[in-house]
Amino acid sequence: MVRTADENQPLCGARILIAEDEILIALDMEAAFRDAGADVVGPCATLASALDAVREEALSLAVLDIRLGEATTEEVSDLLAERGIPFFFYSGQRLPVEMQRKCNDAVLVEKPATQQHLVGAAAKVLAA
């Protein structure tokens, strides 16, 4: 049975990667996306686990913190772009200059945001 999106589950059927190293934020995002009908991959707290997920999983969308520990997620965003998988950043930081050049039209949702705002951003990026 194929699920279709409705207003209560705007992310129905989407597979969303969460790359976030703050566990409480990651779990909050996971709950928001699951409640909106998405299947969640992750959360990935390290650059290595995020890269593995992008390489190995069928994804509809990715939500990336700009930094996972000391590393930026630039390599992850590059791989997502290469694979044609849309993504947006969810961070309390600005994009580093090099990442900004590469991802100049990427959406940046500033922390903290409500679950509703995150789900809305995800639905908007998926629809684009």
N, CA, C and O atoms as a Tinker XYZ file with bonds, in Angstrom:
   512  protein
     1  N      0.845000   -1.182000    0.000000    73     2
     2  CA     0.000000    0.000000    0.000000    64     1     3
     3  C      0.888000    1.243000    0.000000    63     2     4     5
     4  O      1.759000    1.387000    0.858000    81     3
     5  N      0.672000    2.122000   -0.943000    73     3     6
     6  CA     1.450000    3.349000   -1.045000    64     5     7
     7  C      0.787000    4.419000   -0.199000    63     6     8     9
     8  O     -0.410000    4.679000   -0.316000    81     7
     9  N      1.601000    5.039000    0.667000    73     7    10
    10  CA     1.072000    6.115000    1.505000    64     9    11
    11  C      1.196000    7.422000    0.742000    63    10    12    13
    12  O      2.163000    7.631000    0.010000    81    11
    13  N      0.227000    8.289000    0.912000    73    11    14
    14  CA     0.290000    9.614000    0.293000    64    13    15
    15  C      0.242000   10.664000    1.385000    63    14    16    17
    16  O     -0.333000   10.453000    2.452000    81    15
    17  N      0.858000   11.796000    1.096000    73    15    18
    18  CA     0.913000   12.874000    2.074000    64    17    19
    19  C     -0.459000   13.502000    2.246000    63    18    20    21
    20  O     -1.229000   13.610000    1.291000    81    19
    21  N     -0.756000   13.911000    3.460000    73    19    22
    22  CA    -1.946000   14.716000    3.729000    64    21    23
    23  C     -1.519000   15.836000    4.662000    63    22    24    25
    24  O     -0.352000   15.924000    5.042000    81    23
    25  N     -2.452000   16.681000    5.027000    73    23    26
    26  CA    -2.047000   17.835000    5.840000    64    25    27
    27  C     -1.556000   17.434000    7.226000    63    26    28    29
    28  O     -0.787000   18.176000    7.835000    81    27
    29  N     -1.982000   16.273000    7.743000    73    27    30
    30  CA    -1.513000   15.814000    9.049000    64    29    31
    31  C     -0.167000   15.109000    8.964000    63    30    32    33
    32  O      0.561000   15.027000    9.954000    81    31
    33  N      0.161000   14.603000    7.789000    73    31    34
    34  CA     1.436000   13.908000    7.593000    64    33    35
    35  C      2.078000   14.392000    6.290000    63    34    36    37
    36  O      2.130000   13.652000    5.307000    81    35
    37  N      2.568000   15.640000    6.285000    73    35    38
    38  CA     3.101000   16.223000    5.059000    64    37    39
    39  C      4.384000   15.570000    4.541000    63    38    40    41
    40  O      4.785000   15.815000    3.404000    81    39
    41  N      5.028000   14.745000    5.364000    73    39    42
    42  CA     6.260000   14.088000    4.940000    64    41    43
    43  C      6.067000   12.595000    4.706000    63    42    44    45
    44  O      7.031000   11.830000    4.680000    81    43
    45  N      4.824000   12.194000    4.537000    73    43    46
    46  CA     4.474000   10.779000    4.380000    64    45    47
    47  C      5.294000   10.136000    3.262000    63    46    48    49
    48  O      5.300000   10.611000    2.127000    81    47
    49  N      5.979000    9.057000    3.602000    73    47    50
    50  CA     6.752000    8.309000    2.624000    64    49    51
    51  C      8.164000    8.818000    2.397000    63    50    52    53
    52  O      8.950000    8.140000    1.736000    81    51
    53  N      8.512000    9.972000    2.912000    73    51    54
    54  CA     9.862000   10.513000    2.729000    64    53    55
    55  C     10.841000    9.783000    3.649000    63    54    56    57
    56  O     10.496000    9.404000    4.769000    81    55
    57  N     12.071000    9.594000    3.155000    73    55    58
    58  CA    13.152000    9.029000    3.976000    64    57    59
    59  C     14.139000   10.150000    4.241000    63    58    60    61
    60  O     14.816000   10.624000    3.328000    81    59
    61  N     14.217000   10.575000    5.504000    73    59    62
    62  CA    14.996000   11.751000    5.875000    64    61    63
    63  C     16.187000   11.367000    6.738000    63    62    64    65
    64  O     16.043000   10.727000    7.780000    81    63
    65  N     17.363000   11.771000    6.282000    73    63    66
    66  CA    18.589000   11.588000    7.058000    64    65    67
    67  C     18.737000   12.760000    8.020000    63    66    68    69
    68  O     18.614000   13.920000    7.626000    81    67
    69  N     19.002000   12.446000    9.279000    73    67    70
    70  CA    19.308000   13.470000   10.278000    64    69    71
    71  C     20.779000   13.331000   10.635000    63    70    72    73
    72  O     21.214000   12.283000   11.111000    81    71
    73  N     21.550000   14.406000   10.400000    73    71    74
    74  CA    22.959000   14.455000   10.785000    64    73    75
    75  C     23.091000   15.541000   11.849000    63    74    76    77
    76  O     23.176000   16.728000   11.533000    81    75
    77  N     23.107000   15.121000   13.103000    73    75    78
    78  CA    23.078000   16.036000   14.248000    64    77    79
    79  C     23.803000   15.372000   15.405000    63    78    80    81
    80  O     23.522000   14.219000   15.732000    81    79
    81  N     24.744000   16.092000   16.035000    73    79    82
    82  CA    25.520000   15.488000   17.121000    64    81    83
    83  C     24.980000   15.795000   18.513000    63    82    84    85
    84  O     25.458000   15.219000   19.490000    81    83
    85  N     24.013000   16.674000   18.628000    73    83    86
    86  CA    23.379000   16.947000   19.924000    64    85    87
    87  C     22.181000   16.004000   20.049000    63    86    88    89
    88  O     21.183000   16.172000   19.348000    81    87
    89  N     22.278000   15.024000   20.933000    73    87    90
    90  CA    21.291000   13.940000   20.982000    64    89    91
    91  C     19.867000   14.431000   21.246000    63    90    92    93
    92  O     18.929000   13.925000   20.629000    81    91
    93  N     19.681000   15.390000   22.132000    73    91    94
    94  CA    18.321000   15.861000   22.417000    64    93    95
    95  C     17.705000   16.549000   21.203000    63    94    96    97
    96  O     16.519000   16.378000   20.924000    81    95
    97  N     18.508000   17.320000   20.488000    73    95    98
    98  CA    18.018000   17.968000   19.265000    64    97    99
    99  C     17.703000   16.907000   18.218000    63    98   100   101
   100  O     16.673000   16.981000   17.547000    81    99
   101  N     18.583000   15.924000   18.075000    73    99   102
   102  CA    18.382000   14.857000   17.095000    64   101   103
   103  C     17.104000   14.074000   17.387000    63   102   104   105
   104  O     16.335000   13.773000   16.474000    81   103
   105  N     16.878000   13.747000   18.650000    73   103   106
   106  CA    15.673000   12.992000   19.010000    64   105   107
   107  C     14.406000   13.811000   18.807000    63   106   108   109
   108  O     13.373000   13.270000   18.414000    81   107
   109  N     14.477000   15.109000   19.071000    73   107   110
   110  CA    13.338000   15.997000   18.838000    64   109   111
   111  C     13.012000   16.061000   17.342000    63   110   112   113
   112  O     11.845000   16.006000   16.955000    81   111
   113  N     14.047000   16.177000   16.509000    73   111   114
   114  CA    13.841000   16.192000   15.064000    64   113   115
   115  C     13.263000   14.861000   14.586000    63   114   116   117
   116  O     12.337000   14.826000   13.775000    81   115
   117  N     13.817000   13.786000   15.095000    73   115   118
   118  CA    13.331000   12.459000   14.708000    64   117   119
   119  C     11.844000   12.325000   15.023000    63   118   120   121
   120  O     11.074000   11.849000   14.188000    81   119
   121  N     11.438000   12.737000   16.210000    73   119   122
   122  CA    10.026000   12.658000   16.595000    64   121   123
   123  C      9.157000   13.523000   15.681000    63   122   124   125
   124  O      8.080000   13.100000   15.259000    81   123
   125  N      9.621000   14.725000   15.379000    73   123   126
   126  CA     8.849000   15.631000   14.521000    64   125   127
   127  C      8.651000   15.026000   13.135000    63   126   128   129
   128  O      7.541000   15.042000   12.603000    81   127
   129  N      9.715000   14.496000   12.552000    73   127   130
   130  CA     9.615000   13.940000   11.204000    64   129   131
   131  C      8.792000   12.658000   11.183000    63   130   132   133
   132  O      8.025000   12.431000   10.247000    81   131
   133  N      8.942000   11.821000   12.200000    73   131   134
   134  CA     8.127000   10.589000   12.263000    64   133   135
   135  C      6.639000   10.936000   12.419000    63   134   136   137
   136  O      5.782000   10.338000   11.768000    81   135
   137  N      6.347000   11.912000   13.291000    73   135   138
   138  CA     4.949000   12.341000   13.472000    64   137   139
   139  C      4.357000   12.892000   12.175000    63   138   140   141
   140  O      3.146000   12.832000   11.963000    81   139
   141  N      5.219000   13.429000   11.311000    73   139   142
   142  CA     4.771000   13.992000   10.036000    64   141   143
   143  C      4.771000   12.939000    8.925000    63   142   144   145
   144  O      4.549000   13.266000    7.759000    81   143
   145  N      5.023000   11.664000    9.289000    73   143   146
   146  CA     4.900000   10.576000    8.334000    64   145   147
   147  C      6.185000   10.096000    7.693000    63   146   148   149
   148  O      6.146000    9.182000    6.869000    81   147
   149  N      7.315000   10.674000    8.038000    73   147   150
   150  CA     8.588000   10.299000    7.408000    64   149   151
   151  C      9.201000    9.076000    8.067000    63   150   152   153
   152  O      8.920000    8.763000    9.224000    81   151
   153  N     10.044000    8.394000    7.307000    73   151   154
   154  CA    10.939000    7.379000    7.846000    64   153   155
   155  C     12.252000    8.103000    8.084000    63   154   156   157
   156  O     12.706000    8.857000    7.223000    81   155
   157  N     12.869000    7.887000    9.239000    73   155   158
   158  CA    14.090000    8.608000    9.592000    64   157   159
   159  C     15.290000    7.673000    9.504000    63   158   160   161
   160  O     15.260000    6.543000    9.991000    81   159
   161  N     16.350000    8.177000    8.868000    73   159   162
   162  CA    17.632000    7.488000    8.815000    64   161   163
   163  C     18.539000    8.230000    9.788000    63   162   164   165
   164  O     18.710000    9.445000    9.686000    81   163
   165  N     19.117000    7.495000   10.728000    73   163   166
   166  CA    19.938000    8.129000   11.753000    64   165   167
   167  C     19.143000    8.203000   13.038000    63   166   168   169
   168  O     18.257000    7.383000   13.280000    81   167
   169  N     19.452000    9.157000   13.832000    73   167   170
   170  CA    20.362000   10.278000   13.655000    64   169   171
   171  C     21.820000    9.836000   13.592000    63   170   172   173
   172  O     22.237000    8.905000   14.281000    81   171
   173  N     22.581000   10.526000   12.750000    73   171   174
   174  CA    24.013000   10.304000   12.611000    64   173   175
   175  C     24.731000   11.411000   13.365000    63   174   176   177
   176  O     24.539000   12.591000   13.071000    81   175
   177  N     25.552000   11.040000   14.328000    73   175   178
   178  CA    26.230000   12.018000   15.174000    64   177   179
   179  C     27.663000   12.294000   14.736000    63   178   180   181
   180  O     28.307000   13.206000   15.255000    81   179
   181  N     28.167000   11.508000   13.777000    73   179   182
   182  CA    29.548000   11.698000   13.312000    64   181   183
   183  C     29.566000   11.878000   11.806000    63   182   184   185
   184  O     28.643000   11.470000   11.100000    81   183
   185  N     30.630000   12.494000   11.333000    73   183   186
   186  CA    30.803000   12.679000    9.893000    64   185   187
   187  C     30.839000   11.326000    9.187000    63   186   188   189
   188  O     30.212000   11.158000    8.141000    81   187
   189  N     31.559000   10.368000    9.743000    73   187   190
   190  CA    31.679000    9.042000    9.121000    64   189   191
   191  C     30.327000    8.351000    8.992000    63   190   192   193
   192  O     30.026000    7.777000    7.946000    81   191
   193  N     29.506000    8.399000   10.043000    73   191   194
   194  CA    28.204000    7.728000    9.970000    64   193   195
   195  C     27.272000    8.437000    8.994000    63   194   196   197
   196  O     26.478000    7.782000    8.319000    81   195
   197  N     27.357000    9.769000    8.907000    73   195   198
   198  CA    26.535000   10.512000    7.956000    64   197   199
   199  C     26.944000   10.177000    6.522000    63   198   200   201
   200  O     26.087000    9.976000    5.661000    81   199
   201  N     28.249000   10.117000    6.266000    73   199   202
   202  CA    28.728000    9.764000    4.923000    64   201   203
   203  C     28.303000    8.351000    4.543000    63   202   204   205
   204  O     27.875000    8.116000    3.413000    81   203
   205  N     28.417000    7.415000    5.472000    73   203   206
   206  CA    27.978000    6.040000    5.213000    64   205   207
   207  C     26.499000    6.002000    4.855000    63   206   208   209
   208  O     26.101000    5.314000    3.915000    81   207
   209  N     25.689000    6.739000    5.601000    73   207   210
   210  CA    24.239000    6.753000    5.342000    64   209   211
   211  C     23.934000    7.322000    3.962000    63   210   212   213
   212  O     23.080000    6.792000    3.251000    81   211
   213  N     24.621000    8.393000    3.575000    73   211   214
   214  CA    24.378000    8.987000    2.249000    64   213   215
   215  C     24.786000    8.010000    1.152000    63   214   216   217
   216  O     24.127000    7.929000    0.115000    81   215
   217  N     25.854000    7.279000    1.373000    73   215   218
   218  CA    26.325000    6.311000    0.366000    64   217   219
   219  C     25.421000    5.085000    0.264000    63   218   220   221
   220  O     25.244000    4.533000   -0.822000    81   219
   221  N     24.843000    4.653000    1.403000    73   219   222
   222  CA    24.186000    3.351000    1.452000    64   221   223
   223  C     22.658000    3.388000    1.486000    63   222   224   225
   224  O     22.019000    2.382000    1.175000    81   223
   225  N     22.068000    4.505000    1.850000    73   223   226
   226  CA    20.617000    4.560000    2.044000    64   225   227
   227  C     19.913000    5.258000    0.879000    63   226   228   229
   228  O     20.468000    6.152000    0.241000    81   227
   229  N     18.695000    4.832000    0.624000    73   227   230
   230  CA    17.829000    5.550000   -0.311000    64   229   231
   231  C     17.225000    6.705000    0.483000    63   230   232   233
   232  O     16.490000    6.476000    1.444000    81   231
   233  N     17.523000    7.927000    0.096000    73   231   234
   234  CA    17.093000    9.105000    0.850000    64   233   235
   235  C     16.264000   10.033000   -0.012000    63   234   236   237
   236  O     16.501000   10.168000   -1.212000    81   235
   237  N     15.288000   10.672000    0.614000    73   235   238
   238  CA    14.499000   11.710000   -0.042000    64   237   239
   239  C     15.057000   13.086000    0.273000    63   238   240   241
   240  O     14.959000   14.004000   -0.541000    81   239
   241  N     15.649000   13.229000    1.469000    73   239   242
   242  CA    16.061000   14.524000    1.992000    64   241   243
   243  C     17.058000   14.288000    3.123000    63   242   244   245
   244  O     17.048000   13.240000    3.767000    81   243
   245  N     17.917000   15.280000    3.354000    73   243   246
   246  CA    18.821000   15.236000    4.510000    64   245   247
   247  C     18.752000   16.563000    5.245000    63   246   248   249
   248  O     18.606000   17.624000    4.638000    81   247
   249  N     18.859000   16.480000    6.569000    73   247   250
   250  CA    18.921000   17.667000    7.424000    64   249   251
   251  C     20.268000   17.607000    8.127000    63   250   252   253
   252  O     20.559000   16.667000    8.866000    81   251
   253  N     21.086000   18.631000    7.884000    73   251   254
   254  CA    22.460000   18.619000    8.361000    64   253   255
   255  C     22.735000   19.740000    9.341000    63   254   256   257
   256  O     22.387000   20.895000    9.093000    81   255
   257  N     23.359000   19.395000   10.454000    73   255   258
   258  CA    23.969000   20.426000   11.280000    64   257   259
   259  C     25.225000   20.837000   10.512000    63   258   260   261
   260  O     25.774000   20.022000    9.771000    81   259
   261  N     25.684000   22.051000   10.665000    73   259   262
   262  CA    26.871000   22.486000    9.937000    64   261   263
   263  C     28.118000   21.785000   10.460000    63   262   264   265
   264  O     29.051000   21.514000    9.704000    81   263
   265  N     28.130000   21.494000   11.761000    73   263   266
   266  CA    29.264000   20.791000   12.358000    64   265   267
   267  C     28.783000   19.545000   13.097000    63   266   268   269
   268  O     27.766000   19.555000   13.791000    81   267
   269  N     29.546000   18.484000   12.923000    73   267   270
   270  CA    29.377000   17.268000   13.717000    64   269   271
   271  C     30.677000   17.112000   14.482000    63   270   272   273
   272  O     31.684000   16.680000   13.922000    81   271
   273  N     30.657000   17.460000   15.752000    73   271   274
   274  CA    31.900000   17.508000   16.515000    64   273   275
   275  C     32.761000   18.625000   15.969000    63   274   276   277
   276  O     32.311000   19.765000   15.863000    81   275
   277  N     34.001000   18.305000   15.622000    73   275   278
   278  CA    34.936000   19.302000   15.087000    64   277   279
   279  C     34.855000   19.429000   13.566000    63   278   280   281
   280  O     35.370000   20.392000   12.997000    81   279
   281  N     34.214000   18.464000   12.903000    73   279   282
   282  CA    34.180000   18.438000   11.437000    64   281   283
   283  C     32.952000   19.157000   10.893000    63   282   284   285
   284  O     31.879000   19.122000   11.494000    81   283
   285  N     33.126000   19.808000    9.750000    73   283   286
   286  CA    31.952000   20.372000    9.079000    64   285   287
   287  C     31.293000   19.255000    8.268000    63   286   288   289
   288  O     31.893000   18.206000    8.033000    81   287
   289  N     30.071000   19.492000    7.852000    73   287   290
   290  CA    29.353000   18.515000    7.032000    64   289   291
   291  C     29.503000   18.826000    5.539000    63   290   292   293
   292  O     28.682000   18.404000    4.725000    81   291
   293  N     30.545000   19.559000    5.196000    73   291   294
   294  CA    30.781000   19.912000    3.791000    64   293   295
   295  C     30.867000   18.680000    2.899000    63   294   296   297
   296  O     30.283000   18.650000    1.816000    81   295
   297  N     31.593000   17.669000    3.355000    73   295   298
   298  CA    31.733000   16.440000    2.566000    64   297   299
   299  C     30.373000   15.766000    2.366000    63   298   300   301
   300  O     30.100000   15.214000    1.300000    81   299
   301  N     29.537000   15.815000    3.377000    73   299   302
   302  CA    28.197000   15.225000    3.286000    64   301   303
   303  C     27.348000   16.010000    2.283000    63   302   304   305
   304  O     26.685000   15.417000    1.433000    81   303
   305  N     27.369000   17.339000    2.380000    73   303   306
   306  CA    26.570000   18.150000    1.442000    64   305   307
   307  C     27.072000   17.977000    0.014000    63   306   308   309
   308  O     26.270000   17.972000   -0.920000    81   307
   309  N     28.390000   17.835000   -0.175000    73   307   310
   310  CA    28.940000   17.584000   -1.516000    64   309   311
   311  C     28.400000   16.271000   -2.078000    63   310   312   313
   312  O     27.972000   16.214000   -3.231000    81   311
   313  N     28.421000   15.228000   -1.268000    73   311   314
   314  CA    27.952000   13.910000   -1.709000    64   313   315
   315  C     26.451000   13.926000   -1.994000    63   314   316   317
   316  O     25.992000   13.329000   -2.968000    81   315
   317  N     25.694000   14.608000   -1.147000    73   315   318
   318  CA    24.247000   14.733000   -1.394000    64   317   319
   319  C     23.990000   15.436000   -2.720000    63   318   320   321
   320  O     23.160000   14.987000   -3.510000    81   319
   321  N     24.698000   16.536000   -2.968000    73   319   322
   322  CA    24.529000   17.280000   -4.222000    64   321   323
   323  C     24.889000   16.398000   -5.415000    63   322   324   325
   324  O     24.200000   16.404000   -6.435000    81   323
   325  N     25.967000   15.646000   -5.276000    73   323   326
   326  CA    26.400000   14.727000   -6.329000    64   325   327
   327  C     25.315000   13.696000   -6.640000    63   326   328   329
   328  O     25.092000   13.349000   -7.800000    81   327
   329  N     24.651000   13.216000   -5.605000    73   327   330
   330  CA    23.599000   12.199000   -5.771000    64   329   331
   331  C     22.229000   12.804000   -6.088000    63   330   332   333
   332  O     21.272000   12.066000   -6.319000    81   331
   333  N     22.123000   14.141000   -6.101000    73   331   334
   334  CA    20.849000   14.795000   -6.411000    64   333   335
   335  C     19.837000   14.702000   -5.287000    63   334   336   337
   336  O     18.631000   14.750000   -5.531000    81   335
   337  N     20.313000   14.570000   -4.056000    73   335   338
   338  CA    19.432000   14.472000   -2.895000    64   337   339
   339  C     19.336000   15.850000   -2.247000    63   338   340   341
   340  O     20.357000   16.421000   -1.864000    81   339
   341  N     18.121000   16.397000   -2.117000    73   339   342
   342  CA    17.989000   17.721000   -1.504000    64   341   343
   343  C     18.326000   17.672000   -0.013000    63   342   344   345
   344  O     18.195000   16.639000    0.645000    81   343
   345  N     18.761000   18.819000    0.490000    73   343   346
   346  CA    19.114000   18.919000    1.902000    64   345   347
   347  C     18.927000   20.345000    2.363000    63   346   348   349
   348  O     18.841000   21.278000    1.564000    81   347
   349  N     18.864000   20.488000    3.692000    73   347   350
   350  CA    18.949000   21.819000    4.274000    64   349   351
   351  C     19.745000   21.721000    5.564000    63   350   352   353
   352  O     19.919000   20.643000    6.132000    81   351
   353  N     20.223000   22.872000    6.011000    73   351   354
   354  CA    21.013000   22.936000    7.237000    64   353   355
   355  C     20.127000   23.378000    8.392000    63   354   356   357
   356  O     19.253000   24.231000    8.236000    81   355
   357  N     20.370000   22.782000    9.552000    73   355   358
   358  CA    19.717000   23.187000   10.790000    64   357   359
   359  C     20.829000   23.417000   11.788000    63   358   360   361
   360  O     21.419000   22.464000   12.297000    81   359
   361  N     21.121000   24.681000   12.072000    73   359   362
   362  CA    22.301000   24.978000   12.872000    64   361   363
   363  C     22.161000   26.318000   13.573000    63   362   364   365
   364  O     21.366000   27.171000   13.177000    81   363
   365  N     22.940000   26.480000   14.605000    73   363   366
   366  CA    23.040000   27.748000   15.293000    64   365   367
   367  C     24.232000   28.552000   14.789000    63   366   368   369
   368  O     24.534000   29.620000   15.322000    81   367
   369  N     24.908000   28.042000   13.763000    73   367   370
   370  CA    26.090000   28.695000   13.204000    64   369   371
   371  C     25.829000   29.133000   11.769000    63   370   372   373
   372  O     24.890000   28.671000   11.120000    81   371
   373  N     26.669000   30.021000   11.299000    73   371   374
   374  CA    26.639000   30.412000    9.891000    64   373   375
   375  C     27.455000   29.397000    9.090000    63   374   376   377
   376  O     28.360000   28.750000    9.617000    81   375
   377  N     27.116000   29.275000    7.813000    73   375   378
   378  CA    27.905000   28.416000    6.943000    64   377   379
   379  C     29.301000   28.991000    6.774000    63   378   380   381
   380  O     29.440000   30.192000    6.541000    81   379
   381  N     30.353000   28.161000    6.885000    73   379   382
   382  CA    31.696000   28.637000    6.562000    64   381   383
   383  C     31.736000   29.124000    5.108000    63   382   384   385
   384  O     30.947000   28.672000    4.278000    81   383
   385  N     32.645000   30.036000    4.806000    73   383   386
   386  CA    32.689000   30.682000    3.489000    64   385   387
   387  C     32.729000   29.670000    2.344000    63   386   388   389
   388  O     31.986000   29.815000    1.373000    81   387
   389  N     33.574000   28.658000    2.440000    73   387   390
   390  CA    33.687000   27.672000    1.363000    64   389   391
   391  C     32.374000   26.919000    1.158000    63   390   392   393
   392  O     31.953000   26.696000    0.023000    81   391
   393  N     31.737000   26.533000    2.241000    73   391   394
   394  CA    30.451000   25.837000    2.126000    64   393   395
   395  C     29.391000   26.770000    1.558000    63   394   396   397
   396  O     28.533000   26.340000    0.787000    81   395
   397  N     29.443000   28.033000    1.930000    73   395   398
   398  CA    28.475000   29.008000    1.446000    64   397   399
   399  C     28.574000   29.145000   -0.067000    63   398   400   401
   400  O     27.556000   29.250000   -0.751000    81   399
   401  N     29.799000   29.143000   -0.593000    73   399   402
   402  CA    29.988000   29.228000   -2.046000    64   401   403
   403  C     29.352000   28.040000   -2.745000    63   402   404   405
   404  O     28.690000   28.197000   -3.771000    81   403
   405  N     29.554000   26.853000   -2.191000    73   403   406
   406  CA    29.040000   25.630000   -2.806000    64   405   407
   407  C     27.529000   25.490000   -2.631000    63   406   408   409
   408  O     26.841000   24.993000   -3.523000    81   407
   409  N     27.020000   25.923000   -1.496000    73   407   410
   410  CA    25.617000   25.681000   -1.128000    64   409   411
   411  C     24.837000   26.991000   -1.044000    63   410   412   413
   412  O     24.005000   27.157000   -0.152000    81   411
   413  N     25.096000   27.917000   -1.960000    73   411   414
   414  CA    24.533000   29.260000   -1.799000    64   413   415
   415  C     23.016000   29.320000   -1.819000    63   414   416   417
   416  O     22.444000   30.282000   -1.305000    81   415
   417  N     22.338000   28.327000   -2.395000    73   415   418
   418  CA    20.884000   28.387000   -2.317000    64   417   419
   419  C     20.307000   27.355000   -1.358000    63   418   420   421
   420  O     19.107000   27.083000   -1.379000    81   419
   421  N     21.163000   26.781000   -0.519000    73   419   422
   422  CA    20.665000   25.840000    0.487000    64   421   423
   423  C     19.927000   26.607000    1.583000    63   422   424   425
   424  O     20.331000   27.700000    1.982000    81   423
   425  N     18.857000   26.019000    2.050000    73   423   426
   426  CA    18.078000   26.597000    3.145000    64   425   427
   427  C     18.857000   26.413000    4.445000    63   426   428   429
   428  O     19.442000   25.355000    4.680000    81   427
   429  N     18.863000   27.444000    5.287000    73   427   430
   430  CA    19.454000   27.357000    6.621000    64   429   431
   431  C     18.377000   27.713000    7.628000    63   430   432   433
   432  O     17.918000   28.854000    7.680000    81   431
   433  N     17.976000   26.738000    8.427000    73   431   434
   434  CA    17.025000   26.967000    9.513000    64   433   435
   435  C     17.864000   27.162000   10.766000    63   434   436   437
   436  O     18.686000   26.315000   11.112000    81   435
   437  N     17.650000   28.285000   11.443000    73   435   438
   438  CA    18.440000   28.589000   12.629000    64   437   439
   439  C     17.873000   27.914000   13.875000    63   438   440   441
   440  O     16.663000   27.890000   14.098000    81   439
   441  N     18.788000   27.364000   14.682000    73   439   442
   442  CA    18.410000   26.781000   15.968000    64   441   443
   443  C     18.184000   27.910000   16.953000    63   442   444   445
   444  O     18.869000   28.931000   16.888000    81   443
   445  N     17.257000   27.748000   17.843000    73   443   446
   446  CA    16.270000   26.676000   17.933000    64   445   447
   447  C     15.069000   26.982000   17.044000    63   446   448   449
   448  O     14.729000   28.143000   16.813000    81   447
   449  N     14.441000   25.937000   16.557000    73   447   450
   450  CA    13.220000   26.077000   15.760000    64   449   451
   451  C     12.191000   25.093000   16.302000    63   450   452   453
   452  O     12.539000   24.079000   16.908000    81   451
   453  N     10.943000   25.404000   16.078000    73   451   454
   454  CA     9.877000   24.493000   16.524000    64   453   455
   455  C      9.830000   23.271000   15.610000    63   454   456   457
   456  O     10.342000   23.296000   14.491000    81   455
   457  N      9.215000   22.215000   16.102000    73   455   458
   458  CA     9.017000   21.027000   15.263000    64   457   459
   459  C      8.224000   21.395000   14.018000    63   458   460   461
   460  O      8.525000   20.914000   12.925000    81   459
   461  N      7.217000   22.240000   14.172000    73   459   462
   462  CA     6.384000   22.656000   13.043000    64   461   463
   463  C      7.233000   23.374000   11.983000    63   462   464   465
   464  O      7.060000   23.145000   10.786000    81   463
   465  N      8.139000   24.234000   12.427000    73   463   466
   466  CA     9.015000   24.950000   11.491000    64   465   467
   467  C      9.923000   23.970000   10.745000    63   466   468   469
   468  O     10.111000   24.107000    9.536000    81   467
   469  N     10.486000   22.984000   11.446000    73   467   470
   470  CA    11.352000   21.990000   10.805000    64   469   471
   471  C     10.596000   21.149000    9.788000    63   470   472   473
   472  O     11.088000   20.906000    8.686000    81   471
   473  N      9.411000   20.711000   10.155000    73   471   474
   474  CA     8.594000   19.911000    9.235000    64   473   475
   475  C      8.221000   20.758000    8.014000    63   474   476   477
   476  O      8.249000   20.272000    6.883000    81   475
   477  N      7.874000   22.019000    8.249000    73   475   478
   478  CA     7.538000   22.907000    7.140000    64   477   479
   479  C      8.714000   23.122000    6.206000    63   478   480   481
   480  O      8.551000   23.113000    4.986000    81   479
   481  N      9.911000   23.316000    6.777000    73   479   482
   482  CA    11.113000   23.482000    5.941000    64   481   483
   483  C     11.389000   22.227000    5.142000    63   482   484   485
   484  O     11.736000   22.307000    3.964000    81   483
   485  N     11.241000   21.065000    5.766000    73   483   486
   486  CA    11.472000   19.797000    5.070000    64   485   487
   487  C     10.474000   19.639000    3.922000    63   486   488   489
   488  O     10.861000   19.261000    2.817000    81   487
   489  N      9.204000   19.923000    4.174000    73   487   490
   490  CA     8.187000   19.788000    3.124000    64   489   491
   491  C      8.463000   20.756000    1.971000    63   490   492   493
   492  O      8.288000   20.407000    0.804000    81   491
   493  N      8.891000   21.962000    2.304000    73   491   494
   494  CA     9.179000   22.976000    1.283000    64   493   495
   495  C     10.374000   22.560000    0.420000    63   494   496   497
   496  O     10.329000   22.696000   -0.803000    81   495
   497  N     11.433000   22.057000    1.041000    73   495   498
   498  CA    12.616000   21.638000    0.284000    64   497   499
   499  C     12.284000   20.429000   -0.585000    63   498   500   501
   500  O     12.740000   20.335000   -1.724000    81   499
   501  N     11.496000   19.513000   -0.050000    73   499   502
   502  CA    11.096000   18.334000   -0.847000    64   501   503
   503  C     10.249000   18.733000   -2.050000    63   502   504   505
   504  O     10.358000   18.122000   -3.113000    81   503
   505  N      9.413000   19.743000   -1.893000    73   503   506
   506  CA     8.516000   20.175000   -2.969000    64   505   507
   507  C      9.242000   20.971000   -4.062000    63   506   508   509
   508  O      8.756000   21.087000   -5.187000    81   507
   509  N     10.411000   21.514000   -3.711000    73   507   510
   510  CA    11.133000   22.381000   -4.677000    64   509   511
   511  C     11.708000   21.594000   -5.832000    63   510   512
   512  O     12.336000   22.171000   -6.720000    81   511
